[in-house]
Amino acid sequence: MNPTSAPPARPAPASVAMLLADARLPGGGHAHSASLEPALLGGLPAADVPAWMVGRATTVGLVEAGTAVVAARVLTSGPHGLDHDAALSTVERAWAARTPSRALRDASRLLGRGYLRVARSLWGPHPAVAAVAARATRSSSPPRAVVLGAVAAAAGLDAVDVVRLTVYDDAQTAASALLKLEPLDPLVPARWVLDACAAAEAHVGRVAACTTPDDIPSSGAPLTEGWAEAHALTNQRLFRA
Amino acid sequence: MTTTTPSPADTRVTTAVGVVRGSAPGAPVRVDATDGLLAVRTVSRSTDHAEVALVATGAVLLGGDHVVVRLDVADGCALRVTDVGGTVAYDGEGAGCRWDVEVRLGRDARLDWYGMPLVVSTGADVQRTTSAHLGPGARMVLRETVVLGRDGERGGRVVLRSEVTDDDGPVLVEEVVADGGRPVPGVLGPHRVLDTLNVLHATGTDPQDEAAPPLAPEPAGEHVATLELERGGRLVRWLGGAAHLSPIERALCR
């Protein structure tokens, strides 16, 4: 076989999921604490962090996961081009209506920007990534969940794995931030990451089944949202959000 | 996406208030009222404004109750709703109860409802849903206070769902699930009271209009969060230990 005419080998979706979940991937996630620093500054007792992580994995984490799932779905169905842009706009609007905190929307768009850089350099020619990239401006980017949806569409990630990836990444981001904020045995929060992922498992099926923007979960966490707003106003912080 | 046991559809009892312009020039607005588990008392009327009070006709909320309050305000009209008292959701002994508010505001219509607290007793399982559609230029100020437990109780389970749309799509979609027996850090945490002032408007209103009086007072204080929505207004929110301590309460009583 002529090696120049063979189609390039494609990585397995599981390999792509591992890459995306790996903190060594320069996506900009290291500047974020997944709301943990705002929570600790807001008065969350450190002993409550594991329960708080489970709470995230079953509330706001599912909003992000559902947004990514639906973004991927609209990008893999139907004609391309302007229709995709309109569909993405509806997805982003649904996400924004479910994310009442401006601080959290800003943080998610900043993360989206870093993720978009990764997506463009690795899957740039793919129409799903191109459609999301076209929505980014000099000052703003689609939120991280929407960019993740485009990557999922480009790399062929299953919806259930998109949900698990979102929950895992959020929990691991909080866990690694915790080590910088509160000294403790680094293996202890690793257990909490798995506990948070396990708590989300009961929801994975229904979130992965979301097809329209209206289906996206809207489970909120009022204390976390209030802490995010207070944190955005302070300069005594290590993390962006 | 809720997991509360739905009450059977036949238990829906609807209280409805419709406000439309009077038929003659200069006539007061017409108030079309239907009593349900709550009765409607018209307090006042003018050419474009009505105020009604909602009065419980019996003990609500009991297990199996399904209160529906439907408010329909026609183009250019305003409605103010007052509660005569707070509401206690009692131990339903396994039966859930529902409280649904359905709002439709016409073009440039307005609704003000500074609701009294909903107290969720231990053993109660409440699903409270507020759905609203705002016509172009419509405004809505809605206060919703939920208290987990009567004095000395931890409180039952409640699912609070809000879904507000305008002609351009969703403005606010939120579901908060709380259970006094199983507090979740980051959701309500140790707090028993979630007090929210929703100050919302549809596309077509100018929230920056300097000449317009503020829609609602501006509470300030510890733990008051102002959540600026991407579009359509904001939520002012307080979490605390007792409803009378809320800065929102203080701001409204000034």
Interface residues (C-beta under 8 A of the other chain):
Chain A: S35 A39 L44 D48 V49 A51 W52 V54 G55 R56 T59 T90 R93 A94 A96 A97 R98 T99 P100 S101 R102 R105 R206 D215 P217 S218 S219 G220 A221 P222 L223 T224 E225 G226 E229 A230
Chain B: M1 R161 D168 G169 P170 V171 L172 V173 E174 E175 V176 V177 V184 P185 G186 V187 L188 G189 H191 L194 H223 A225 T226 L227 E228 L229 E230 R231 L235 R237 L239
